[in-house]
Amino acid sequence: MPTNAEVIESLARKLERVRILNDLKECRTLEEYQELTKKYEALCNDDKA
């Protein structure tokens, strides 16, 4: 039986993946994709700090 923290972490990961997929689906050009990549790289770098 998973703990409450494990359930929350799992749901948070699923929600984040859906958000990323929705962002990717909105990209219509290579430039939009590149901007989205920069956005997520910045978020990942902030997470490391």
VMD Tcl script that builds the backbone (N, CA, C; Angstrom):
set m [mol new atoms 147]
animate dup $m
set s [atomselect $m all]
$s set {name element resname resid chain x y z} {
  {N N MET 1 A 0.843 -1.184 0.000}
  {CA C MET 1 A 0.000 0.000 0.000}
  {C C MET 1 A 0.889 1.248 0.000}
  {N N PRO 2 A 0.744 2.097 -1.023}
  {CA C PRO 2 A 1.588 3.300 -1.085}
  {C C PRO 2 A 1.211 4.313 0.001}
  {N N THR 3 A 2.211 5.056 0.424}
  {CA C THR 3 A 1.965 6.106 1.414}
  {C C THR 3 A 1.338 7.310 0.729}
  {N N ASN 4 A 0.813 8.219 1.526}
  {CA C ASN 4 A 0.222 9.438 0.976}
  {C C ASN 4 A 1.247 10.218 0.164}
  {N N ALA 5 A 2.482 10.282 0.656}
  {CA C ALA 5 A 3.540 11.011 -0.054}
  {C C ALA 5 A 3.816 10.367 -1.415}
  {N N GLU 6 A 3.823 9.042 -1.467}
  {CA C GLU 6 A 4.067 8.354 -2.740}
  {C C GLU 6 A 2.934 8.602 -3.728}
  {N N VAL 7 A 1.718 8.612 -3.243}
  {CA C VAL 7 A 0.570 8.891 -4.111}
  {C C VAL 7 A 0.657 10.313 -4.652}
  {N N ILE 8 A 0.994 11.255 -3.789}
  {CA C ILE 8 A 1.110 12.653 -4.208}
  {C C ILE 8 A 2.225 12.812 -5.232}
  {N N GLU 9 A 3.372 12.182 -4.997}
  {CA C GLU 9 A 4.485 12.260 -5.955}
  {C C GLU 9 A 4.089 11.673 -7.300}
  {N N SER 10 A 3.403 10.550 -7.290}
  {CA C SER 10 A 2.970 9.912 -8.533}
  {C C SER 10 A 1.997 10.806 -9.297}
  {N N LEU 11 A 1.032 11.365 -8.604}
  {CA C LEU 11 A 0.068 12.256 -9.242}
  {C C LEU 11 A 0.735 13.517 -9.773}
  {N N ALA 12 A 1.704 14.049 -9.033}
  {CA C ALA 12 A 2.418 15.244 -9.478}
  {C C ALA 12 A 3.201 14.957 -10.755}
  {N N ARG 13 A 3.857 13.792 -10.825}
  {CA C ARG 13 A 4.599 13.426 -12.038}
  {C C ARG 13 A 3.657 13.283 -13.228}
  {N N LYS 14 A 2.516 12.635 -13.013}
  {CA C LYS 14 A 1.540 12.459 -14.096}
  {C C LYS 14 A 1.013 13.804 -14.573}
  {N N LEU 15 A 0.712 14.687 -13.645}
  {CA C LEU 15 A 0.210 16.010 -13.992}
  {C C LEU 15 A 1.248 16.800 -14.780}
  {N N GLU 16 A 2.496 16.719 -14.363}
  {CA C GLU 16 A 3.571 17.429 -15.064}
  {C C GLU 16 A 3.742 16.897 -16.486}
  {N N ARG 17 A 3.673 15.577 -16.653}
  {CA C ARG 17 A 3.797 15.001 -18.000}
  {C C ARG 17 A 2.664 15.449 -18.904}
  {N N VAL 18 A 1.448 15.528 -18.376}
  {CA C VAL 18 A 0.309 15.993 -19.170}
  {C C VAL 18 A 0.502 17.455 -19.560}
  {N N ARG 19 A 1.011 18.244 -18.625}
  {CA C ARG 19 A 1.249 19.666 -18.911}
  {C C ARG 19 A 2.289 19.832 -20.015}
  {N N ILE 20 A 3.359 19.058 -19.942}
  {CA C ILE 20 A 4.401 19.125 -20.965}
  {C C ILE 20 A 3.850 18.684 -22.317}
  {N N LEU 21 A 3.086 17.604 -22.332}
  {CA C LEU 21 A 2.488 17.129 -23.582}
  {C C LEU 21 A 1.579 18.191 -24.181}
  {N N ASN 22 A 0.772 18.836 -23.358}
  {CA C ASN 22 A -0.106 19.891 -23.871}
  {C C ASN 22 A 0.699 21.050 -24.441}
  {N N ASP 23 A 1.788 21.425 -23.766}
  {CA C ASP 23 A 2.655 22.478 -24.297}
  {C C ASP 23 A 3.236 22.073 -25.643}
  {N N LEU 24 A 3.673 20.825 -25.772}
  {CA C LEU 24 A 4.248 20.355 -27.031}
  {C C LEU 24 A 3.213 20.351 -28.147}
  {N N LYS 25 A 2.000 19.967 -27.828}
  {CA C LYS 25 A 0.942 19.930 -28.837}
  {C C LYS 25 A 0.613 21.314 -29.377}
  {N N GLU 26 A 0.860 22.343 -28.565}
  {CA C GLU 26 A 0.571 23.715 -28.986}
  {C C GLU 26 A 1.647 24.274 -29.912}
  {N N CYS 27 A 2.805 23.635 -29.983}
  {CA C CYS 27 A 3.883 24.104 -30.853}
  {C C CYS 27 A 3.492 23.893 -32.308}
  {N N ARG 28 A 3.604 24.954 -33.074}
  {CA C ARG 28 A 3.277 24.878 -34.500}
  {C C ARG 28 A 4.506 25.090 -35.376}
  {N N THR 29 A 5.555 25.672 -34.795}
  {CA C THR 29 A 6.754 25.950 -35.576}
  {C C THR 29 A 7.972 25.456 -34.805}
  {N N LEU 30 A 9.075 25.367 -35.505}
  {CA C LEU 30 A 10.328 24.985 -34.870}
  {C C LEU 30 A 10.725 26.030 -33.826}
  {N N GLU 31 A 10.457 27.290 -34.101}
  {CA C GLU 31 A 10.796 28.348 -33.159}
  {C C GLU 31 A 10.016 28.192 -31.860}
  {N N GLU 32 A 8.741 27.848 -31.959}
  {CA C GLU 32 A 7.937 27.621 -30.754}
  {C C GLU 32 A 8.489 26.443 -29.962}
  {N N TYR 33 A 8.894 25.405 -30.645}
  {CA C TYR 33 A 9.482 24.243 -29.979}
  {C C TYR 33 A 10.787 24.633 -29.280}
  {N N GLN 34 A 11.612 25.420 -29.956}
  {CA C GLN 34 A 12.876 25.845 -29.371}
  {C C GLN 34 A 12.651 26.718 -28.137}
  {N N GLU 35 A 11.661 27.600 -28.176}
  {CA C GLU 35 A 11.335 28.433 -27.020}
  {C C GLU 35 A 10.840 27.574 -25.856}
  {N N LEU 36 A 10.044 26.576 -26.167}
  {CA C LEU 36 A 9.551 25.673 -25.128}
  {C C LEU 36 A 10.705 24.890 -24.507}
  {N N THR 37 A 11.638 24.477 -25.349}
  {CA C THR 37 A 12.820 23.776 -24.846}
  {C C THR 37 A 13.599 24.670 -23.891}
  {N N LYS 38 A 13.788 25.927 -24.248}
  {CA C LYS 38 A 14.485 26.868 -23.371}
  {C C LYS 38 A 13.750 27.033 -22.038}
  {N N LYS 39 A 12.425 27.097 -22.113}
  {CA C LYS 39 A 11.612 27.244 -20.906}
  {C C LYS 39 A 11.838 26.062 -19.966}
  {N N TYR 40 A 11.783 24.843 -20.503}
  {CA C TYR 40 A 11.928 23.669 -19.651}
  {C C TYR 40 A 13.368 23.471 -19.191}
  {N N GLU 41 A 14.335 23.885 -19.997}
  {CA C GLU 41 A 15.728 23.833 -19.552}
  {C C GLU 41 A 15.935 24.780 -18.367}
  {N N ALA 42 A 15.344 25.960 -18.439}
  {CA C ALA 42 A 15.461 26.919 -17.336}
  {C C ALA 42 A 14.806 26.367 -16.077}
  {N N LEU 43 A 13.646 25.750 -16.212}
  {CA C LEU 43 A 12.979 25.162 -15.055}
  {C C LEU 43 A 13.821 24.048 -14.444}
  {N N CYS 44 A 14.412 23.223 -15.284}
  {CA C CYS 44 A 15.264 22.136 -14.786}
  {C C CYS 44 A 16.492 22.692 -14.075}
  {N N ASN 45 A 17.082 23.743 -14.632}
  {CA C ASN 45 A 18.243 24.361 -13.993}
  {C C ASN 45 A 17.877 24.972 -12.650}
  {N N ASP 46 A 16.686 25.557 -12.562}
  {CA C ASP 46 A 16.232 26.108 -11.292}
  {C C ASP 46 A 16.028 25.018 -10.254}
  {N N ASP 47 A 15.558 23.859 -10.707}
  {CA C ASP 47 A 15.357 22.729 -9.797}
  {C C ASP 47 A 16.675 22.233 -9.212}
  {N N LYS 48 A 17.754 22.373 -9.966}
  {CA C LYS 48 A 19.069 21.907 -9.515}
  {C C LYS 48 A 19.648 22.829 -8.445}
  {N N ALA 49 A 19.213 24.080 -8.464}
  {CA C ALA 49 A 19.770 25.084 -7.531}
  {C C ALA 49 A 19.248 24.903 -6.129}
}
mol reanalyze $m
mol bondsrecalc $m
mol representation Tube
mol addrep $m
